[in-house]
């Protein structure tokens, strides 16, 4: 972590703060354009589901470098947005991108931050809500901040078996080792992959009319195998913790071979699968 937190952070999110307000978040800020281009196939559907209007107050949770909040405000002149994230570096990128727009970005833990009662018409997130330490408490806090009848639109990953990109990257970097996966519901990319768990979680937190739309798009993983390999080795460095130089060289070669096999005229692409989850704030 770059500095001691000067805002309220739930203890269950202390690990997330350490990661995202440290080297991991700095890396995402450095490659902000790559991280935005990667899931761009999902962006139009998420914007359409959010359906931002000109009078809307929008809350973007886990906003990262700000692309979703910025595009929603650009598409609905008169709307205003607040983006919240744990990463100082990504928030700095977001603020530069949003110059002149009605978008504010603050460092906050959305699980416990006081956003005000019924202050927002729309709550959105692009793969950000999966990392809450206590998802029920977080969604309840966000429901409190949303007007009765207000909307929720979030994108979360479906399971590992349906996400070729992550499954194949894991395999390339596994090197014969067992890589432990977080248990169901634990913070991580698949924390909200099961609708049978997510629907009652949202209902208990104060959301109604919960719906899941399955979306499938390829993810862009770099302009070519060499650049994609460099980017993903930095992104996935934690998978190589404890390995030696020879093992890391093998992992890099495995990853480059994977990406070379999936090179297209539009860069390296592997398939992915997500849920577009929508709901309304219960009256």
PAMI-967636 format. One record per residue (C-alpha): y, z, x; residue number from 1; chain. Coordinates in steps of 0.25 Angstrom, whole numbers. Last residue first. Layout:
N
+-------+-------+-------+-----+-------+
:    yy :    zz :    xx :   n : chain :
+-------+-------+-------+-----+-------+
:     Y :     Z :     X : NUM :     A :
...
+-------+-------+-------+-----+-------+
This chain:
283
+-------+-------+-------+-----+-------+
:    yy :    zz :    xx :   n : chain :
+-------+-------+-------+-----+-------+
:     1 :   -10 :  -158 : 283 :     A :
:    -9 :   -14 :  -148 : 282 :     A :
:    -3 :   -22 :  -136 : 281 :     A :
:   -10 :   -36 :  -137 : 280 :     A :
:   -21 :   -42 :  -128 : 279 :     A :
:   -24 :   -53 :  -119 : 278 :     A :
:   -34 :   -55 :  -108 : 277 :     A :
:   -35 :   -68 :  -100 : 276 :     A :
:   -49 :   -66 :   -93 : 275 :     A :
:   -52 :   -72 :   -80 : 274 :     A :
:   -62 :   -82 :   -73 : 273 :     A :
:   -61 :   -88 :   -60 : 272 :     A :
:   -66 :  -101 :   -53 : 271 :     A :
:   -63 :  -105 :   -39 : 270 :     A :
:   -52 :  -114 :   -33 : 269 :     A :
:   -47 :  -117 :   -19 : 268 :     A :
:   -36 :  -127 :   -19 : 267 :     A :
:   -30 :  -137 :   -29 : 266 :     A :
:   -38 :  -149 :   -23 : 265 :     A :
:   -50 :  -140 :   -24 : 264 :     A :
:   -57 :  -131 :   -14 : 263 :     A :
:   -69 :  -123 :   -20 : 262 :     A :
:   -79 :  -125 :    -8 : 261 :     A :
:   -68 :  -123 :     2 : 260 :     A :
:   -65 :  -109 :    -5 : 259 :     A :
:   -79 :  -105 :    -3 : 258 :     A :
:   -80 :  -110 :    11 : 257 :     A :
:   -67 :  -102 :    14 : 256 :     A :
:   -72 :   -89 :     8 : 255 :     A :
:   -85 :   -90 :    16 : 254 :     A :
:   -78 :   -93 :    29 : 253 :     A :
:   -68 :   -81 :    27 : 252 :     A :
:   -80 :   -72 :    24 : 251 :     A :
:   -87 :   -76 :    36 : 250 :     A :
:   -75 :   -74 :    45 : 249 :     A :
:   -73 :   -60 :    38 : 248 :     A :
:   -88 :   -57 :    41 : 247 :     A :
:   -86 :   -61 :    56 : 246 :     A :
:   -73 :   -53 :    57 : 245 :     A :
:   -79 :   -40 :    51 : 244 :     A :
:   -80 :   -35 :    37 : 243 :     A :
:   -76 :   -22 :    32 : 242 :     A :
:   -66 :   -27 :    22 : 241 :     A :
:   -69 :   -41 :    18 : 240 :     A :
:   -68 :   -40 :     3 : 239 :     A :
:   -55 :   -33 :     5 : 238 :     A :
:   -49 :   -45 :    12 : 237 :     A :
:   -50 :   -53 :    -2 : 236 :     A :
:   -36 :   -58 :    -3 : 235 :     A :
:   -34 :   -60 :    12 : 234 :     A :
:   -47 :   -68 :    12 : 233 :     A :
:   -43 :   -75 :    -1 : 232 :     A :
:   -30 :   -80 :     5 : 231 :     A :
:   -36 :   -85 :    18 : 230 :     A :
:   -48 :   -92 :    11 : 229 :     A :
:   -39 :   -99 :     1 : 228 :     A :
:   -30 :  -104 :    13 : 227 :     A :
:   -43 :  -110 :    20 : 226 :     A :
:   -50 :  -115 :     7 : 225 :     A :
:   -38 :  -122 :     2 : 224 :     A :
:   -26 :  -120 :    -8 : 223 :     A :
:   -30 :  -106 :   -11 : 222 :     A :
:   -39 :   -99 :   -21 : 221 :     A :
:   -35 :  -105 :   -34 : 220 :     A :
:   -43 :   -99 :   -45 : 219 :     A :
:   -50 :  -107 :   -55 : 218 :     A :
:   -49 :  -104 :   -70 : 217 :     A :
:   -57 :   -97 :   -81 : 216 :     A :
:   -51 :   -90 :   -92 : 215 :     A :
:   -58 :   -81 :  -102 : 214 :     A :
:   -48 :   -76 :  -113 : 213 :     A :
:   -49 :   -61 :  -117 : 212 :     A :
:   -43 :   -54 :  -129 : 211 :     A :
:   -37 :   -40 :  -132 : 210 :     A :
:   -31 :   -40 :  -146 : 209 :     A :
:   -26 :   -25 :  -143 : 208 :     A :
:   -21 :   -17 :  -131 : 207 :     A :
:   -19 :    -2 :  -131 : 206 :     A :
:   -26 :     3 :  -118 : 205 :     A :
:   -39 :     5 :  -126 : 204 :     A :
:   -39 :   -10 :  -131 : 203 :     A :
:   -36 :   -14 :  -117 : 202 :     A :
:   -48 :    -7 :  -111 : 201 :     A :
:   -57 :   -11 :  -123 : 200 :     A :
:   -54 :   -26 :  -120 : 199 :     A :
:   -56 :   -24 :  -105 : 198 :     A :
:   -70 :   -19 :  -105 : 197 :     A :
:   -77 :   -29 :  -114 : 196 :     A :
:   -67 :   -40 :  -108 : 195 :     A :
:   -74 :   -38 :   -94 : 194 :     A :
:   -65 :   -44 :   -83 : 193 :     A :
:   -55 :   -33 :   -83 : 192 :     A :
:   -59 :   -25 :   -70 : 191 :     A :
:   -63 :   -38 :   -63 : 190 :     A :
:   -53 :   -41 :   -53 : 189 :     A :
:   -52 :   -26 :   -49 : 188 :     A :
:   -49 :   -12 :   -55 : 187 :     A :
:   -62 :    -6 :   -60 : 186 :     A :
:   -67 :   -10 :   -74 : 185 :     A :
:   -81 :   -15 :   -69 : 184 :     A :
:   -84 :    -9 :   -56 : 183 :     A :
:   -77 :   -15 :   -43 : 182 :     A :
:   -85 :   -25 :   -35 : 181 :     A :
:   -92 :   -20 :   -22 : 180 :     A :
:   -94 :   -31 :   -12 : 179 :     A :
:  -108 :   -31 :    -7 : 178 :     A :
:  -108 :   -38 :     7 : 177 :     A :
:  -115 :   -52 :    10 : 176 :     A :
:  -102 :   -57 :    16 : 175 :     A :
:   -94 :   -54 :     3 : 174 :     A :
:   -82 :   -63 :     6 : 173 :     A :
:   -88 :   -76 :     0 : 172 :     A :
:   -94 :   -69 :   -11 : 171 :     A :
:   -82 :   -62 :   -15 : 170 :     A :
:   -74 :   -75 :   -15 : 169 :     A :
:   -85 :   -81 :   -23 : 168 :     A :
:   -84 :   -71 :   -34 : 167 :     A :
:   -69 :   -70 :   -34 : 166 :     A :
:   -67 :   -85 :   -36 : 165 :     A :
:   -79 :   -87 :   -45 : 164 :     A :
:   -74 :   -77 :   -56 : 163 :     A :
:   -84 :   -77 :   -67 : 162 :     A :
:   -94 :   -68 :   -60 : 161 :     A :
:   -83 :   -59 :   -56 : 160 :     A :
:   -79 :   -56 :   -70 : 159 :     A :
:   -66 :   -60 :   -77 : 158 :     A :
:   -53 :   -59 :   -71 : 157 :     A :
:   -40 :   -53 :   -78 : 156 :     A :
:   -28 :   -60 :   -84 : 155 :     A :
:   -19 :   -52 :   -93 : 154 :     A :
:   -11 :   -55 :  -106 : 153 :     A :
:    -6 :   -43 :  -114 : 152 :     A :
:     3 :   -44 :  -126 : 151 :     A :
:    12 :   -35 :  -134 : 150 :     A :
:     9 :   -31 :  -148 : 149 :     A :
:    14 :   -17 :  -146 : 148 :     A :
:    23 :   -18 :  -134 : 147 :     A :
:    17 :   -17 :  -120 : 146 :     A :
:    20 :    -5 :  -110 : 145 :     A :
:    10 :     4 :  -117 : 144 :     A :
:     0 :    -7 :  -116 : 143 :     A :
:     2 :    -8 :  -101 : 142 :     A :
:     0 :     7 :  -100 : 141 :     A :
:   -13 :     6 :  -108 : 140 :     A :
:   -17 :    -6 :  -100 : 139 :     A :
:   -16 :     2 :   -87 : 138 :     A :
:   -23 :    14 :   -93 : 137 :     A :
:   -35 :     6 :   -97 : 136 :     A :
:   -35 :    -2 :   -84 : 135 :     A :
:   -35 :    11 :   -75 : 134 :     A :
:   -35 :     6 :   -60 : 133 :     A :
:   -29 :    -7 :   -65 : 132 :     A :
:   -33 :   -19 :   -56 : 131 :     A :
:   -38 :   -28 :   -67 : 130 :     A :
:   -24 :   -28 :   -73 : 129 :     A :
:   -18 :   -38 :   -63 : 128 :     A :
:   -26 :   -51 :   -65 : 127 :     A :
:   -14 :   -58 :   -71 : 126 :     A :
:    -7 :   -48 :   -80 : 125 :     A :
:     2 :   -48 :   -93 : 124 :     A :
:     8 :   -38 :  -102 : 123 :     A :
:    17 :   -43 :  -113 : 122 :     A :
:    27 :   -37 :  -123 : 121 :     A :
:    32 :   -26 :  -114 : 120 :     A :
:    40 :   -13 :  -115 : 119 :     A :
:    31 :    -6 :  -125 : 118 :     A :
:    32 :     7 :  -118 : 117 :     A :
:    38 :     7 :  -104 : 116 :     A :
:    32 :     1 :   -92 : 115 :     A :
:    28 :    14 :   -86 : 114 :     A :
:    18 :    11 :   -75 : 113 :     A :
:     4 :    17 :   -75 : 112 :     A :
:    -6 :     6 :   -75 : 111 :     A :
:     5 :    -5 :   -72 : 110 :     A :
:     6 :     1 :   -58 : 109 :     A :
:    20 :    -3 :   -54 : 108 :     A :
:    27 :   -12 :   -44 : 107 :     A :
:    38 :   -19 :   -52 : 106 :     A :
:    41 :   -34 :   -55 : 105 :     A :
:    52 :   -39 :   -64 : 104 :     A :
:    53 :   -52 :   -71 : 103 :     A :
:    64 :   -58 :   -79 : 102 :     A :
:    65 :   -70 :   -68 : 101 :     A :
:    76 :   -72 :   -58 : 100 :     A :
:    67 :   -69 :   -46 :  99 :     A :
:    52 :   -68 :   -51 :  98 :     A :
:    46 :   -74 :   -39 :  97 :     A :
:    53 :   -64 :   -29 :  96 :     A :
:    49 :   -53 :   -38 :  95 :     A :
:    34 :   -57 :   -39 :  94 :     A :
:    33 :   -58 :   -24 :  93 :     A :
:    39 :   -44 :   -22 :  92 :     A :
:    29 :   -39 :   -33 :  91 :     A :
:    18 :   -45 :   -25 :  90 :     A :
:    22 :   -37 :   -13 :  89 :     A :
:    24 :   -24 :   -20 :  88 :     A :
:    10 :   -25 :   -26 :  87 :     A :
:     7 :   -15 :   -38 :  86 :     A :
:    11 :   -24 :   -49 :  85 :     A :
:    20 :   -25 :   -61 :  84 :     A :
:    27 :   -37 :   -67 :  83 :     A :
:    38 :   -35 :   -77 :  82 :     A :
:    42 :   -47 :   -86 :  81 :     A :
:    53 :   -52 :   -95 :  80 :     A :
:    53 :   -63 :  -105 :  79 :     A :
:    66 :   -71 :  -108 :  78 :     A :
:    60 :   -84 :  -103 :  77 :     A :
:    45 :   -84 :  -106 :  76 :     A :
:    38 :   -93 :   -96 :  75 :     A :
:    46 :   -88 :   -84 :  74 :     A :
:    43 :   -74 :   -89 :  73 :     A :
:    28 :   -77 :   -89 :  72 :     A :
:    28 :   -84 :   -76 :  71 :     A :
:    35 :   -73 :   -69 :  70 :     A :
:    26 :   -62 :   -75 :  69 :     A :
:    13 :   -70 :   -71 :  68 :     A :
:    18 :   -74 :   -57 :  67 :     A :
:    23 :   -60 :   -53 :  66 :     A :
:    17 :   -58 :   -39 :  65 :     A :
:     7 :   -47 :   -43 :  64 :     A :
:    10 :   -45 :   -58 :  63 :     A :
:    -1 :   -34 :   -59 :  62 :     A :
:     4 :   -32 :   -73 :  61 :     A :
:    14 :   -41 :   -79 :  60 :     A :
:    23 :   -35 :   -90 :  59 :     A :
:    31 :   -44 :   -99 :  58 :     A :
:    42 :   -42 :  -108 :  57 :     A :
:    43 :   -53 :  -118 :  56 :     A :
:    55 :   -59 :  -125 :  55 :     A :
:    53 :   -73 :  -120 :  54 :     A :
:    38 :   -73 :  -123 :  53 :     A :
:    26 :   -72 :  -114 :  52 :     A :
:    13 :   -78 :  -119 :  51 :     A :
:     4 :   -69 :  -111 :  50 :     A :
:    -8 :   -78 :  -115 :  49 :     A :
:     0 :   -90 :  -111 :  48 :     A :
:     4 :   -85 :   -97 :  47 :     A :
:   -11 :   -80 :   -94 :  46 :     A :
:   -16 :   -94 :   -98 :  45 :     A :
:    -6 :  -101 :   -89 :  44 :     A :
:    -9 :   -92 :   -77 :  43 :     A :
:   -24 :   -93 :   -77 :  42 :     A :
:   -25 :  -105 :   -69 :  41 :     A :
:   -15 :   -99 :   -59 :  40 :     A :
:   -26 :   -89 :   -54 :  39 :     A :
:   -24 :   -93 :   -39 :  38 :     A :
:   -10 :   -98 :   -40 :  37 :     A :
:    -4 :   -85 :   -42 :  36 :     A :
:   -12 :   -78 :   -31 :  35 :     A :
:    -9 :   -90 :   -21 :  34 :     A :
:     6 :   -88 :   -24 :  33 :     A :
:     6 :   -73 :   -22 :  32 :     A :
:    -1 :   -75 :    -8 :  31 :     A :
:     8 :   -65 :     0 :  30 :     A :
:     9 :   -56 :   -13 :  29 :     A :
:    -6 :   -55 :   -15 :  28 :     A :
:    -7 :   -51 :     0 :  27 :     A :
:     4 :   -41 :    -1 :  26 :     A :
:    -4 :   -35 :   -13 :  25 :     A :
:   -17 :   -34 :    -5 :  24 :     A :
:   -10 :   -28 :     7 :  23 :     A :
:    -3 :   -17 :    -1 :  22 :     A :
:     3 :   -14 :   -14 :  21 :     A :
:    -9 :   -21 :   -21 :  20 :     A :
:   -20 :   -14 :   -13 :  19 :     A :
:   -14 :     0 :   -13 :  18 :     A :
:    -9 :    -1 :   -27 :  17 :     A :
:   -22 :    -5 :   -32 :  16 :     A :
:   -29 :     7 :   -25 :  15 :     A :
:   -19 :    16 :   -32 :  14 :     A :
:   -22 :    10 :   -45 :  13 :     A :
:   -31 :    22 :   -51 :  12 :     A :
:   -20 :    31 :   -46 :  11 :     A :
:   -10 :    26 :   -56 :  10 :     A :
:     2 :    21 :   -48 :   9 :     A :
:    16 :    25 :   -52 :   8 :     A :
:    27 :    19 :   -43 :   7 :     A :
:    32 :    22 :   -29 :   6 :     A :
:    19 :    18 :   -22 :   5 :     A :
:    19 :    21 :    -7 :   4 :     A :
:    20 :     9 :     1 :   3 :     A :
:    13 :    -4 :     5 :   2 :     A :
:     0 :     0 :     0 :   1 :     A :
+-------+-------+-------+-----+-------+
